[in-house]
C-alpha cells in the first residue's frame, strides 16, 4: 500500500470472488481507509451452497463494501448447462438493486447473454462496470446504453488487443476506468509476470497514447469517473 501511495494511487478496490475468503479479505483491508471492497462470487467459482440475495444483502451492509460482484458470465472456462451461472448473475444484480450499489461484471464469451440479463433485470438503475474489458465496440456501445462503464486492464497494452484498443479510442471521457486485475494480466513491459497496483500507470499511458491526450488527463478522468460510479 505504501508503494502504491508513493506512486500516486489514492484509492484501491479489493474485488470479492469467493465468500469463503471474504472474511479474510475484509480483515486484511480493515485498517486501510483508502482501500474499499466488494462482495460477490465469481461466475467460475464453485461453491457448496449458492449465496442467496438475502445473504449478499446482509454482507453488503459493511460500510467498506462499495459494489456487488465480481459477478457475470464466463462461457470460456465453464461447460455444460450454465443455467446456474445465469441464476447467480441475476441474484447479484437483484442484490445490487436492493442495496443501491453498482455491479462489477465479468463477461467472457457470453456477450449476448450478459447484455440480455443486465437489461432484463433492470441493472441500469444502479449501473456498474464491465471490468477487464475484452470485447468489441458493439458490446461497449450497448453497455453504455445500459448505464455501465468500461474498465481497461493491462490487456489494452498487448499488441494483439486491437478490438480493445479501438474501444479505448472511442469511449466517452466520462465512461471509462482503468485497473490492474492484479495479480493477473500485467501490462507491457511486465506481461507474463505478477501484476501490482502501481502498474496501472502503464494502462493509463497506453490509453493516453491511443486518445492523443496526456497520462495525467487519463488519471484525472478515471479518478472522477470512479467516484461518480462508486458514490458510497
ROVEXKE-188337 format. One record per residue (C-alpha): x, y, z. Coordinates in steps of 0.02 Angstrom, whole numbers, plus 50000, padded with zeros to 5 digits. Last residue first. Layout:
# residues N
px:py:pz
X:Y:Z
...
END
This chain:
# residues 232
px:py:pz
48957:50257:49927
48963:50353:49763
49056:50216:49670
49011:50271:49493
49048:50457:49506
49198:50425:49617
49274:50309:49487
49233:50427:49344
49324:50572:49426
49477:50464:49455
49464:50399:49276
49461:50573:49202
49602:50644:49308
49715:50493:49277
49680:50499:49090
49723:50685:49092
49884:50647:49186
49929:50521:49051
49915:50659:48923
49798:50656:48773
49803:50581:48599
49670:50451:48633
49778:50298:48594
49931:50373:48678
49833:50418:48834
49758:50243:48836
49932:50168:48834
49998:50282:48971
49847:50248:49082
49874:50060:49066
50057:50085:49108
50003:50188:49259
49905:50039:49322
50071:49954:49359
50069:50025:49535
49926:49907:49578
50038:49754:49551
50040:49615:49421
50142:49456:49431
50241:49423:49270
50179:49367:49100
50175:49543:49030
50287:49661:49129
50330:49783:48988
50183:49777:48942
50038:49763:49062
50018:49630:49197
49867:49524:49161
49846:49440:49331
49886:49484:49513
49804:49607:49495
49655:49648:49383
49758:49806:49350
49626:49939:49327
49573:50087:49221
49401:50168:49206
49291:50231:49065
49126:50322:49047
49153:50509:49066
49279:50534:48927
49170:50441:48801
49240:50275:48735
49304:50283:48556
49493:50265:48575
49484:50137:48715
49357:50039:48614
49479:50028:48468
49615:49972:48589
49502:49831:48647
49474:49775:48467
49660:49785:48427
49718:49681:48575
49855:49590:48478
49993:49712:48528
49951:49699:48713
49940:49866:48806
49749:49863:48815
49762:49693:48901
49840:49780:49051
49665:49823:49109
49528:49935:49039
49362:49969:49126
49202:50009:49032
49061:50098:49123
48880:50044:49125
48718:50141:49109
48631:50013:48995
48663:50120:48842
48848:50115:48886
48838:49926:48888
48766:49927:48711
48910:50034:48650
49039:49925:48737
48965:49770:48659
48974:49842:48483
49145:49919:48518
49224:49748:48545
49257:49632:48692
49400:49609:48816
49354:49730:48956
49441:49700:49121
49283:49758:49211
49114:49789:49134
49065:49922:49260
48911:49967:49359
48738:50037:49338
48616:50058:49481
48455:50076:49382
48542:50006:49229
48531:49832:49304
48348:49821:49256
48348:49631:49271
48301:49601:49089
48431:49726:49027
48577:49654:49125
48518:49479:49079
48516:49517:48893
48683:49608:48895
48769:49460:48978
48677:49334:48870
48733:49422:48711
48916:49440:48756
48950:49274:48839
49123:49226:48777
49192:49309:48933
49099:49429:49047
49145:49486:49222
49032:49623:49290
49061:49734:49442
48888:49796:49491
48848:49964:49569
48771:49979:49744
48590:50028:49778
48572:49890:49909
48414:49815:49836
48466:49847:49656
48639:49774:49685
48564:49621:49769
48450:49597:49619
48602:49604:49505
48692:49477:49613
48546:49357:49609
48533:49377:49420
48715:49329:49398
48694:49176:49509
48544:49121:49404
48647:49142:49246
48786:49035:49318
48662:48902:49374
48589:48897:49199
48760:48852:49134
48716:48678:49071
48880:48605:49011
49048:48694:49015
49135:48833:49111
49302:48914:49068
49254:49007:48910
49068:49027:48947
49101:49154:49085
48951:49252:49145
48932:49390:49273
48984:49429:49451
49129:49512:49539
49023:49567:49622
48920:49698:49710
48997:49868:49748
49056:49991:49881
49080:49875:50030
49184:49970:50159
49024:50022:50251
48980:49839:50287
48797:49820:50238
48845:49716:50086
48859:49558:50191
48673:49563:50233
48624:49598:50053
48730:49452:49994
48648:49327:50111
48472:49391:50073
48504:49377:49886
48553:49197:49916
48730:49132:49903
48740:48964:49813
48794:48823:49926
48940:48705:49904
49031:48831:49796
49119:48828:49628
49191:48993:49569
49186:49021:49382
49049:49154:49390
49143:49247:49528
49051:49261:49694
49010:49429:49771
49051:49566:49894
49152:49721:49858
49296:49805:49947
49372:49976:49981
49553:50025:50012
49598:50207:50052
49550:50197:50235
49667:50049:50263
49649:49962:50431
49512:49843:50378
49600:49788:50218
49659:49617:50276
49509:49586:50389
49390:49611:50243
49491:49493:50134
49494:49361:50271
49305:49374:50292
49278:49356:50102
49386:49203:50076
49242:49080:50091
49130:49206:50002
49233:49193:49843
49266:49320:49705
49272:49482:49803
49361:49629:49724
49485:49729:49827
49465:49911:49775
49605:50041:49776
49618:50226:49813
49748:50365:49808
49872:50292:49684
50007:50424:49660
50160:50311:49651
50204:50344:49834
50030:50285:49881
50051:50124:49785
50219:50087:49867
50143:50118:50039
50000:50000:50000
END
